[in-house]
């Protein structure tokens, strides 16, 4: 390990390497995909039924539920929230 990284935290390391934003985006997308899938299970919604509620294709829903697919729009998230009877809230912390 390089001496320059001793004592620094992982976020600092990622930031110095230019990887922090990408790592955070991947983590956020995984959480969103997990939350949507869990809410679908709680409401006994199939992917087909969820896609119909969102007025989108099943393929689009599959992309939303794919933790590795980071390209999701606010409109898609809003449709998912509405389909699940939830409100979408995005905030900076």
Residue pairs with C-beta under 8 A, 6 or more apart in sequence:
5 13
8 16
11 20
14 20
14 23
25 70
26 67
26 68
26 70
29 67
29 68
29 69
29 70
29 72
30 67
32 72
32 77
33 64
33 65
33 66
33 67
34 67
36 64
36 65
36 80
36 84
37 65
39 84
39 86
40 46
40 47
40 50
40 84
43 84
43 85
45 53
45 84
47 58
47 61
47 62
47 65
48 58
50 61
50 80
50 83
50 84
51 57
51 58
51 60
51 61
53 82
53 83
54 60
54 61
54 76
54 79
54 80
54 82
54 83
55 79
56 76
56 79
60 76
63 69
63 71
63 72
64 72
64 76
64 77
64 80
74 88
74 90
77 88
78 88
80 88
81 87
81 88
